[in-house]
Amino acid sequence: MQFRTAIPIPESQFPIDYYSRILSLGSCFAVNIASKLDYYKFQNYCNPFGIIFNPVSIEKLIDRVVNKQFFTEKDIFFHNDLWHCFEIHSELSHPDKVVFLEELNRIIWDTHQQLIKVSHCLITYGTSWVYRNLESQQIVANCHKVPQKKFSKELLSVDTIQHSIQNTIEKIQTINPDVKFVFTVSPVRHIKDGFVQNQQSKAHLITAIHPFLGDEISYFPSYEIMMDELRDYRFYAEDMLHPGQVAIDYIWQRFKETAVSTSALTILEEIGNIQSGLNHRPFNPESKSHQKFVSKLQNRIAKICTQYPFLKF
């Protein structure tokens, strides 16, 4: 007897392998998947400007990166003892203005270099709800705890999101016409917006993405897996908003089965075994048995690095 409904996911027409170069952008769920890609040693570059939730803010950063439009003093502000930028996440905020601008512009340069070379761009949208700065009339990526009265809140329309997605794709293609796109919607529940409003937000994102799907653009149903396959609170973290580790592991498993090439799965499994070995903590590190274990592990690492010299353990 089946106690859940498994979502059928077609195998990717452009699967990821160990020669793929991946750029992951978007919400905190993008970080969850990127951490798996990192663990299994894929060539992955994730959220250089921090977690970004909405499509318009991602588009704006992509425009900066593609055109190498560097930040200046007019793009930053001082608040609560730190310099911030409304276009990026607060994890990058800094007490020194000069250092802050230098770091932001270094990231633009590095991301441009990465974007030229990537084979796959994974974009995870989190919400259609955005905050608009009343002074500049610009949508912000992060409010940085600036008083709420400085912003208005609005729901992006499907048309606006579609326009943003199209711009994002086209801008990236101007410097990398061969890149493949994988879009997904974050399963994180944004119930601070309201329960109905959260579902409306996710619906706008899903509706906006689907007209773009085709030979070079696919959709991975991470939101749908969480809602339909894992429809139980035991799969959530303690806050009952974010997927718990079991859910993240399961969604990764579905992603791996459908988006990673068959030829790469054997390497992935071997890297997983090596990582487990590296994380092993022996009772007696000086014992002969452990020294033999370490020697065998180093030989396995050397063998796989001969095949894939870019791997770093």
Secondary structure, 3 states (H helix, E strand, C coil): CCCCCCCCCCCCCCCECCCCEEEEEECHHHHHHHHHHHHCCCEEEECCCCCCCCHHHHHHHHHHHHHCCCCCHHHCEEECCEEECCCCCHHHCECCHHHHHHHHHHHHHHHHHHHHHCCEEEEEECCCEEEEECCCCCEECCCCCCCHHHEEEEECCHHHHHHHHHHHHHHHHHHCCCCEEEEEECCCCCHHHCHHHHHHHHHHHHHHHHHHCCCCEEECCHHHHHHHHCCCHHHECCCCCCECHHHHHHHHHHHHHHHECHHHHHHHHHHHHHHHHHHCCCCCCCCHHHHHHHHHHHHHHHHHHHHCCCCCC
